[in-house]
Amino acid sequence: MTESDRTPDQGSAADGPKYADRVHRSVPGVIAGVMLLGVAGWLIIDAVVSGTGATPWVALAAAPVFVFPVAAYTLRPVVKSNDQRLLVRNPLRTVVVPWASVEGLRAGYSVELFAGGRKFQVWAVPVSIRQRKKATRRAARAAAQGDPALPKARTKQTSTRPDQLDPTRAWSDAVVASLQEQAERYARNPGASGEVRATWCWWVIAPTLAGLVALVSVVAAT
């Protein structure tokens, strides 16, 4: 029997193969963020170079008010997981949860993580109702046609790499199912216990507030 054929009853997850962190993030969100930052950069540079009067100063003061929040809400969100902990990086906070502290994950109209008696939103995995409906129709067609790949996709991913998602589900639902399966698999691993840690992202908050103060001051002075 090979390692890939081993089930949870035949060996612990700590004895299984090791993988790098699994990373989940919204690719459309990243693309939108890059495009917005590109347009904003062009407008700000144009205002500084070609603007007259107070326009260059207003553009410079407005830059951090726009750039940092856009980067925080589009480029920063990510979910990373390994055999010890789950890391959720939201726009303004980073949450680190050992697997033993994960109480559950839920994908409704948004993805929610329950840990340490608290609830956290998972910004990196947006829920698309339209995508969910399409996945449901696709799975129904596959079942009606007797697709042999469907039963395998619906089973737990104990015989494949843990970063392989169920192709018959919407992306957000597949990510949540994968993370829930990892929580059950790794909860008893050495190093998978501890407290939930949530820290604020001050490198986003502080420059944004400073830029807002500067912008108000410049506008008031004109």
C-alpha positions in Angstrom: 0.0 0.0 0.0 1.4 3.4 -1.0 1.2 6.6 1.1 -1.4 8.0 -1.2 -3.7 5.0 -0.5 -3.6 5.5 3.3 -6.8 6.5 5.0 -7.1 8.3 8.4 -7.8 5.0 10.1 -4.5 3.5 8.9 -2.2 6.3 9.9 -2.1 9.8 11.5 -1.9 13.0 9.5 1.3 13.8 11.2 2.9 10.7 9.6 1.6 11.6 6.1 3.2 13.5 3.3 4.1 17.2 4.0 3.1 20.0 1.6 3.7 23.7 1.5 1.1 26.1 2.6 -2.1 25.8 0.6 -3.1 29.3 -0.6 -6.6 30.4 -1.5 -7.4 33.9 -2.8 -9.7 35.6 -5.3 -7.9 36.0 -8.6 -10.6 38.4 -10.0 -10.2 40.5 -6.9 -6.4 40.7 -7.4 -6.8 41.6 -11.1 -9.4 44.3 -10.2 -7.0 45.7 -7.6 -4.1 45.9 -9.9 -6.2 47.7 -12.5 -7.6 50.2 -10.0 -4.1 50.9 -8.6 -2.7 51.3 -12.2 -5.5 53.8 -13.1 -5.1 55.7 -9.8 -1.3 55.9 -10.2 -1.7 57.3 -13.7 -4.2 59.9 -12.5 -2.2 61.0 -9.5 1.0 61.3 -11.5 -0.8 63.3 -14.2 -2.3 65.6 -11.5 1.1 66.2 -9.9 2.9 66.8 -13.1 0.2 68.8 -15.0 -1.9 70.2 -12.2 -1.9 73.8 -11.2 -2.5 75.6 -7.9 -3.4 73.2 -5.1 -4.2 70.3 -7.4 -0.8 68.5 -7.0 -1.0 68.7 -3.2 -4.6 67.4 -3.2 -3.6 64.5 -5.4 -0.6 63.6 -3.2 -2.8 63.8 0.0 -5.5 61.7 -1.6 -3.1 59.0 -2.8 -2.8 57.1 0.5 -6.5 57.5 1.2 -7.2 55.6 -2.0 -4.2 53.4 -2.6 -3.9 51.7 0.9 -7.6 50.7 1.2 -7.7 49.4 -2.4 -4.6 47.3 -1.8 -6.0 46.1 1.5 -9.4 45.0 0.1 -8.1 43.5 -3.2 -4.5 42.4 -2.9 -4.1 41.6 0.8 -6.9 39.1 1.5 -5.6 35.5 1.4 -6.2 32.2 3.2 -3.2 30.0 4.0 -3.2 26.6 5.7 -0.8 23.9 6.6 -0.9 20.9 9.0 -0.8 23.1 12.1 -2.8 26.2 11.6 -5.2 28.2 9.4 -4.2 31.8 8.6 -6.9 34.2 7.4 -5.6 37.6 6.1 -8.5 40.1 5.9 -8.2 43.7 4.7 -7.6 45.1 8.2 -6.9 42.1 10.4 -4.9 38.9 10.3 -6.3 35.9 12.1 -4.2 32.8 13.0 -6.1 29.8 14.2 -4.6 26.5 15.2 -6.6 23.6 13.8 -7.7 22.4 17.3 -9.4 25.8 17.8 -11.4 25.7 14.6 -15.0 25.2 15.5 -16.3 25.3 12.0 -16.6 27.1 8.7 -19.7 28.1 6.8 -20.4 29.4 3.3 -23.7 31.2 3.1 -23.8 34.6 1.5 -20.2 35.0 2.8 -17.6 32.6 4.2 -17.4 32.6 8.0 -14.9 31.1 10.3 -15.9 30.1 13.9 -13.0 29.8 16.3 -12.4 30.5 20.0 -16.0 31.4 20.5 -15.7 34.2 17.9 -16.8 34.6 14.3 -14.5 36.0 11.5 -15.4 36.9 7.9 -13.1 35.3 5.3 -12.6 38.0 2.7 -10.3 36.1 0.5 -13.0 33.6 -0.5 -16.0 35.6 -1.8 -19.3 33.7 -2.4 -20.8 33.8 -5.8 -24.5 32.7 -5.8 -24.4 32.6 -9.6 -21.3 30.3 -9.6 -23.0 28.1 -7.0 -26.1 27.7 -9.2 -24.0 26.9 -12.2 -22.0 24.3 -10.2 -25.3 22.7 -9.0 -26.6 22.4 -12.6 -23.2 21.0 -13.7 -23.2 18.4 -11.0 -26.9 17.5 -11.8 -26.1 17.0 -15.5 -23.0 14.9 -14.6 -25.0 12.7 -12.3 -27.8 12.3 -14.9 -25.2 11.3 -17.5 -23.5 8.9 -15.2 -20.2 10.7 -15.1 -17.8 8.3 -13.4 -15.7 11.2 -12.0 -18.6 12.6 -10.0 -18.6 10.1 -7.1 -14.8 10.4 -6.8 -15.0 14.2 -6.6 -17.7 14.1 -3.9 -15.6 11.9 -1.6 -13.2 13.3 1.0 -9.8 14.1 -0.4 -7.9 11.6 1.7 -6.2 9.9 -1.2 -5.1 13.0 -3.1 -3.2 16.2 -2.4 -5.1 18.2 0.1 -5.0 21.3 -2.1 -7.1 19.7 -4.8 -10.6 21.2 -4.8 -13.9 19.5 -5.7 -14.6 20.4 -9.3 -18.3 19.8 -9.0 -18.8 22.6 -6.4 -18.6 26.4 -6.6 -15.1 27.6 -5.8 -16.1 29.1 -2.4 -18.0 25.9 -1.3 -15.1 23.8 -2.4 -12.6 25.8 -0.5 -14.7 25.7 2.7 -15.1 21.9 2.3 -11.4 21.5 1.9 -10.6 23.7 4.9 -13.2 21.8 7.0 -11.6 18.5 6.0 -8.2 19.8 7.0 -9.5 20.9 10.4 -10.8 17.4 11.1 -7.6 15.8 9.8 -5.1 18.0 11.5 -6.8 18.9 14.8 -4.7 16.4 16.8 -1.4 17.1 15.2 1.5 18.3 17.4 1.5 22.0 17.3 -2.1 22.3 16.1 -3.3 23.6 19.5 -3.2 27.0 21.0 -5.0 30.3 21.2 -6.7 32.2 18.4 -4.6 35.3 17.5 -6.1 38.3 15.7 -4.0 41.4 15.0 -4.8 44.7 13.3 -3.0 45.7 10.1 -1.7 49.1 11.1 0.4 49.6 8.0 -3.0 50.1 6.2 -4.9 51.9 8.9 -2.2 54.5 9.9 -1.3 55.8 6.4 -5.0 55.9 5.4 -5.9 58.0 8.5 -2.8 60.2 8.0 -3.6 60.8 4.4 -7.2 61.6 5.3 -6.1 64.2 7.8 -3.7 65.7 5.2 -6.4 65.7 2.5 -8.8 67.6 4.8 -6.1 70.1 5.7 -5.2 70.7 2.1 -8.8 71.1 1.0 -9.6 73.4 3.9 -6.5 75.6 3.1 -7.6 76.2 -0.5 
